[in-house]
Amino acid sequence: MESEARSASAPEERESGPPPPLVTEEPGALATPAARPAETQPSEPSRPTYVYALGQIEPRFPNLGIEKEFTQAGARIDSTGLNDRQAFRAVITDPANRYLVRHLCWVFLIQQMETYILVPRDPADYGLLVEAFRENPSGDDIDVVIGVKAQIAPADMCNGLAVPIVVFDQVYSFDRTSLMNAITVPPSVGDKQIAAFRQTATSLFDEIRQMADNAGATDEHRALNYLTVRYSDIYGRAHRSPERELVTHGSGRPRITAERSARGGRSDLLLHPPPDRRHGSILSAS
């Protein structure tokens, strides 16, 4: 009897857990289920930023340890009569030092500004970086880098240098004189005008290289840099148009949209050049 009394007077036990959701009902309205939290929509993958840039490639030591190891490797070669850059090239071209080439930090400079750190998509392409190293550098040296911009480099990658990484598919290395000599002279330019045409072409190329903020990472700059090194006709048009309306307008930004659309079908090529042009010519009019 006592146990029955205790059970009758004991409060009813309920399952533990959060209280049921509240449902607000208006008079006369049908009961509706509690609102569910909005489902999180998966974010769309960001569009990659392609790079087609003109500048110079320079190796750097990422830390003191690699620099000391490089010095030890240099002591094992015969550097008699070699200057510092010649000795440096002798080290990086020695097959026994390929591991050092991979540990170096390859910086891409645009107008002497550290702009990118280069990493090859294919490890076999470290050889392109080695070929880009000049024993006697000059202001006429040109390296063209084609790739995709990635994240900012971590602090331990290149001695604290905080610039974007570019995973490159292709690197071209040449000099301004070779490029100017490769330009096809239009048939309309007579023999007496060739020197003036070359001067105009050189001036236009320098003007494009010195454009502010041209890091080759926007549609306009990629297209402009591509035309500069692969399309001879841009120099012929500049020679016929002293005001160079083809290249810039009042705001200083390149006006490539009309030129690109007028050529029809070339936009994909300008925005993302294929990586299989390693052995192709630098400049073509096709």
ZIVEN-V815005 format. One record per residue. PHI is phi in degrees with one decimal (NA if undefined). OMEGA is omega in radians with two decimals (* if undefined). Layout:
# ZIVEN-V815005
phi: [PHI	PHI]
omega: [OMEGA	OMEGA]
This chain:
# ZIVEN-V815005
phi: [NA	-62.2	-65.1	-65.4	-65.9	-63.2	-67.2	-71.5	-88.5	-70.4	-68.2	-69.6	-81.2	-117.5	-66.5	-74.6	140.9	-69.3	-66.2	-64.8	-66.2	-81.9	-122.3	-90.7	-122.4	-86.5	-55.7	80.8	-88.6	-74.4	-67.0	-121.7	-66.8	-61.9	-67.0	-92.0	-63.5	-61.3	-73.5	-76.5	-81.0	-64.9	-74.1	-73.6	-63.6	-69.7	-72.8	-66.0	-99.8	-81.3	-127.7	-135.8	-123.3	-111.5	-177.5	-134.4	-100.6	-136.1	-81.4	-134.3	-86.0	-72.5	-159.9	-67.0	-62.7	-66.5	-63.7	-66.4	-66.5	-65.9	-62.6	-64.4	-65.6	-66.0	-70.5	-88.7	-108.0	-84.4	-103.4	-61.4	78.9	-100.3	-82.2	-60.4	-71.0	-65.8	-66.5	-61.4	-66.0	-61.7	-71.7	-74.4	-91.4	-76.4	-54.9	-68.3	-109.5	-60.7	-64.6	-69.8	-59.9	-69.9	-88.4	-69.7	-101.8	-101.0	-98.7	-105.3	-105.3	-119.4	52.5	66.1	-101.4	-68.4	-112.6	-138.8	-111.4	-96.6	-135.3	-73.5	-67.2	-104.1	-55.4	-66.1	-85.4	-60.5	-61.9	-66.0	-70.0	-63.0	-64.9	-77.1	-80.0	-100.3	-72.3	-127.1	-69.5	-146.3	-68.5	-86.0	-68.3	-133.6	-120.1	-106.4	-114.3	-123.1	-174.9	-128.2	-78.8	-114.0	-77.6	-66.8	-65.1	-66.6	-61.8	-88.2	-81.0	-145.6	55.0	87.8	-69.5	-105.7	-132.2	-65.2	-87.5	-117.2	-86.8	-97.1	-101.4	-153.4	-137.2	-110.0	-131.6	-160.0	-126.8	-63.0	-61.3	-62.5	-65.1	-63.6	-71.4	-84.3	-69.5	-76.4	-75.6	-60.6	-59.2	-72.7	-88.9	-75.3	-58.1	-75.5	-102.4	-62.0	-61.3	-67.1	-64.3	-61.4	-65.1	-63.2	-62.8	-64.1	-63.1	-65.3	-61.2	-63.5	-63.2	-67.4	-62.7	-93.6	-62.4	-66.4	63.8	-85.5	-98.0	67.7	-116.9	-111.5	-56.1	-64.9	-71.4	-61.6	-63.6	-63.7	-64.4	-62.4	-60.9	-61.3	-108.2	-130.7	-135.5	-64.1	-64.1	-62.2	-78.3	-65.2	-68.8	-63.9	-66.5	-81.7	-124.7	-56.8	-76.7	56.7	-66.2	-63.7	-98.0	-133.7	-127.8	-56.2	-78.0	88.4	-85.1	-66.5	-103.3	-108.1	-56.9	-65.5	-63.6	-67.7	-69.7	-65.0	-85.9	52.2	77.6	-95.7	-63.2	-62.4	-66.4	-71.4	-80.4	-145.6	-62.3	-67.7	-85.2	-104.7	-107.8	-59.9	-103.4	-82.1	-74.4	-71.1	-124.2	-143.1	-107.1	-86.2]
omega: [-3.14	-3.14	3.11	3.13	3.14	-3.13	-3.14	-3.11	-3.10	3.13	-3.12	-3.13	3.09	3.12	3.13	3.12	-3.11	3.13	3.14	-3.12	3.12	3.10	3.14	-3.13	3.00	3.12	3.11	-3.13	3.10	3.11	3.13	3.13	3.13	-3.14	3.11	3.09	-3.13	3.13	3.14	3.14	3.11	-3.12	3.12	3.12	-3.12	3.14	-3.13	3.09	3.13	-3.11	2.99	-2.91	3.07	3.14	3.11	3.13	3.11	3.07	3.08	3.05	-3.11	-3.14	-3.09	-3.12	3.12	3.12	3.12	3.13	3.10	3.11	3.10	3.10	3.11	3.13	-3.12	3.13	3.10	-3.09	-3.13	3.11	-3.12	3.01	-3.03	-3.11	3.08	3.09	3.11	-3.14	3.11	3.13	-3.04	3.09	3.09	-3.13	3.14	-3.09	3.14	3.14	3.10	3.10	-3.14	-3.12	3.09	3.07	-3.08	-3.04	3.08	-3.11	3.03	-3.03	3.11	3.10	3.10	-2.97	-3.11	2.89	-3.01	3.06	-3.13	3.05	3.08	-3.13	3.12	-3.09	2.97	3.09	3.09	3.10	3.10	3.14	-3.12	-3.12	-3.13	3.07	3.13	-3.07	3.08	3.13	3.13	-3.13	-3.13	2.98	3.07	-3.13	3.13	-3.11	-3.10	3.14	-3.14	-3.04	3.04	-3.10	3.05	-3.02	-3.07	-3.10	-3.06	3.04	3.06	-3.14	-3.06	3.06	-3.13	2.99	3.00	3.05	-2.98	3.04	-3.05	3.04	2.99	3.09	3.13	3.09	-3.04	-3.13	3.12	3.13	-3.13	3.13	-3.14	-3.13	3.09	3.12	-3.13	3.12	-3.11	-3.13	3.13	-3.11	-3.11	-3.12	-3.06	-3.14	3.12	3.11	3.12	3.13	3.10	-3.14	3.13	3.13	3.13	3.14	3.12	3.14	-3.14	-3.14	-3.06	3.10	-3.13	3.04	3.11	3.10	3.09	-3.06	3.06	3.13	-3.09	-3.09	3.07	-3.14	-3.12	3.14	3.10	-3.14	-3.08	-3.03	-3.07	-3.06	-3.05	-2.99	3.13	3.14	3.06	3.12	3.10	3.12	3.14	-3.10	-3.09	-3.12	3.06	-3.14	3.12	-2.95	-3.05	2.99	-2.96	-3.07	-3.13	3.13	3.13	3.12	-3.05	-3.03	-3.12	3.13	-3.10	-3.11	3.13	-3.14	3.01	3.06	-3.12	-3.00	3.14	-3.14	-3.12	-3.07	-3.11	-3.11	3.12	-3.04	-3.03	-3.10	-3.04	-3.07	3.13	3.12	-3.13	-3.02	3.09	-3.13	-3.13	*]
